[in-house]
Structure formats: C-alpha cells, structure tokens
Amino acid sequence: MNYNLKVGGISLKEFLQSYNVGKTTIYKWFSQKLIKVNENVVKDDYILTVGDILQLPDEGLTTKPYKHAIDVIYEDNYLLIINKPYGFIIHSDEDNLACDNMVANYYIEKGLNLKVRHIHRLDKETTGILIYAKDYLTECYFNYHLERHDFKRYYLALVEGKMNKSLTIEKPIGRDRHNSNHYLVTKNGKYAKTYVKPLKYAKRITLVEVLLETGRTHQIRVHLKSCGYPLVNDPLYNPGQGLMALESKSFSFIHPYTLEAMTINCPLNKEFDILNEK
C-alpha cells in the first residue's frame, strides 16, 4: 500500500506509532527492510517530508469470494463502508457465507488485491453501516479509537411498548451460562451503558434512537429487554413472526488520512416498514 504523505517533520517510526501500529510489527517491518520511502529502503529514524511516498507491505486478498451485490454507502482509497444486509454474519466460517466473502468478490471485480479487514461487527440480524479498512494503518487506527469509544455510533430500533421518555441504561452484561448464545443483565457481567431516545410511536411499537457508550455483545437487545422494551421480533430474546429491526444508522469519526470529521448515514432499511404499514 502506498501513501502520499500529508505530514512532515517527524520520524517514520513516530508516524507509524501515531496510527497505533504495534511495536512487534514495526520491528519486523524495519528488520526485514519491508518499508520504503520514495522507492528507497529507510530506517525508522528517517524524517518524513510532506509529499513523501510511503510504501508499506500488505497481505493481499485471502478471503474466499462470494458473488453477491453489496450496497456501498461510501468508498475511498482507505475505507469501504457498506449497508450490511439482514441475515448475514460478518466473518465467514465453515457453514456460513458472510459479508467478508461479499467484499472479497467486490474487490476482485474492481481489480483490487486487498486483504478484507472489517473493523467492527454487527449481529446477524442487524443491518446498516459496516466499515472495512483497505489497509493496515487504517485498520490499526480504527481498532484503537473504537476500543477507546472515540467515535459515535447511533442505531435505530423498533421496540414493543410505548416509550415516553429517554433512558440511560447502565447495567452489566454477561453470558447466560444456561444458553451460550444468549446474554443477560447480571451483576457479574461487564460494564455496559446505553442511551435511548424515543422518536415515534405507532401500533404499540416505538421507534428509538440508541447511542452506545460501550460495545458489549447484544448490548442493545439485552438492555432494552431488561427495561421492558424488547426489540420487535428479536429471534433470541423476543421471537415473533417478522424480521427484527435494528440498524446501525449513523457513524461519526475522524478520517485516518485526511483528518476530516465525517458522519456517514445509512438509509432506513426495509425491516422498519412495519411502522408505516396500514
């Protein structure tokens, strides 16, 4: 991967550390002479100049492709952001094809030899914004800031019942020892905090906006159920006849390369149509 640098006056090692590249990786790259600037192998104390062309190693495509149309919300040389469809997991396994396989096929069709790098996960039944990094530096950058909860992620959900006021839910979440696929509020769980705001009510269903402060597995689903507002048709926690409606609606972040403040929004997916049906 090549980078036309927009910064100067710092060492190459400092530049890599600013993206939170691990010490072991930095050591390997320099010891094996895998890093070049302006086509020349350099040492870690090389002082960068604006306009330098930095070349870093990349692994290339390793994920099995699966031909399936993807809905691209945003794309540049460093990021691919898609609208994840209902019913797909993120990372493929022996029994299930996944969004990663679809992105691999997308890269092939565009002539890109890139490793597929999702930088966060969504549940199988959750739709909406799913971000892929096209290079290692971008992946490291997002992993670090997501771990620190520096980016804002808003979700929309349909819940049963009429919610009249906003909620701040601060309850620990842990795995249900009686059912390994389920999570629940438990005093021995991990700290979790969720902000919920009601937006619209109709047909005994409330459309809510959710902001996560933490990112526990099934956090939105478990927290809302614990307050008496289970997600409509949640197959794990509130089974029904239709589809669950939970969407990653908005994602705000600082672009890792341009340093521009960005907010990506996703159109409302079909699972929410139930709210407007006559």
C-alpha positions, 0 to 999 in steps of 0.5 A, spaced: 500 500 500 502 506 498 501 513 501 502 520 499 504 523 505 500 529 508 505 530 514 512 532 515 517 533 520 517 527 524 520 520 524 517 514 520 517 510 526 513 516 530 508 516 524 507 509 524 506 509 532 501 515 531 496 510 527 497 505 533 501 500 529 504 495 534 511 495 536 512 487 534 510 489 527 514 495 526 520 491 528 519 486 523 517 491 518 524 495 519 528 488 520 526 485 514 527 492 510 519 491 508 518 499 508 520 504 503 520 511 502 520 514 495 522 507 492 528 507 497 529 502 503 529 507 510 530 506 517 525 508 522 529 514 524 528 517 517 524 524 517 518 524 513 517 530 508 510 532 506 509 529 499 513 523 501 511 516 498 510 511 503 510 504 501 508 499 506 507 491 505 500 488 505 497 481 505 493 481 499 486 478 498 485 471 502 478 471 503 474 466 499 469 470 494 462 470 494 458 473 488 453 477 491 451 485 490 453 489 496 450 496 497 456 501 498 454 507 502 461 510 501 468 508 498 475 511 498 482 509 497 482 507 505 475 505 507 469 501 504 463 502 508 457 498 506 449 497 508 450 490 511 444 486 509 439 482 514 441 475 515 448 475 514 454 474 519 460 478 518 466 473 518 465 467 514 466 460 517 465 453 515 457 453 514 456 460 513 457 465 507 458 472 510 459 479 508 467 478 508 466 473 502 461 479 499 467 484 499 472 479 497 468 478 490 467 486 490 474 487 490 476 482 485 471 485 480 474 492 481 481 489 480 483 490 487 488 485 491 486 487 498 486 483 504 478 484 507 479 487 514 472 489 517 473 493 523 467 492 527 461 487 527 454 487 527 449 481 529 446 477 524 440 480 524 442 487 524 443 491 518 446 498 516 453 501 516 459 496 516 466 499 515 472 495 512 479 498 512 483 497 505 489 497 509 493 496 515 494 503 518 487 504 517 485 498 520 490 499 526 487 506 527 480 504 527 481 498 532 484 503 537 479 509 537 473 504 537 476 500 543 477 507 546 469 509 544 472 515 540 467 515 535 459 515 535 455 510 533 447 511 533 442 505 531 435 505 530 430 500 533 423 498 533 421 496 540 414 493 543 411 498 548 410 505 548 416 509 550 415 516 553 421 518 555 429 517 554 433 512 558 440 511 560 441 504 561 447 502 565 447 495 567 452 489 566 452 484 561 454 477 561 453 470 558 447 466 560 451 460 562 444 456 561 444 458 553 451 460 550 448 464 545 444 468 549 446 474 554 443 477 560 443 483 565 447 480 571 451 483 576 457 479 574 457 481 567 461 487 564 460 494 564 455 496 559 451 503 558 446 505 553 442 511 551 435 511 548 431 516 545 424 515 543 422 518 536 415 515 534 410 511 536 405 507 532 401 500 533 404 499 540 411 499 537 416 505 538 421 507 534 428 509 538 434 512 537 440 508 541 447 511 542 452 506 545 457 508 550 460 501 550 460 495 545 458 489 549 455 483 545 447 484 544 448 490 548 442 493 545 437 487 545 439 485 552 438 492 555 432 494 552 429 487 554 431 488 561 427 495 561 421 492 558 422 494 551 424 488 547 426 489 540 420 487 535 421 480 533 428 479 536 429 471 534 433 470 541 430 474 546 423 476 543 421 471 537 415 473 533 413 472 526 417 478 522 424 480 521 427 484 527 429 491 526 435 494 528 440 498 524 446 501 525 444 508 522 449 513 523 457 513 524 461 519 526 469 519 526 475 522 524 478 520 517 485 516 518 488 520 512 485 526 511 483 528 518 476 530 516 470 529 521 465 525 517 458 522 519 456 517 514 448 515 514 445 509 512 438 509 509 432 506 513 432 499 511 426 495 509 425 491 516 422 498 519 416 498 514 412 495 519 411 502 522 408 505 516 404 499 514 396 500 514 
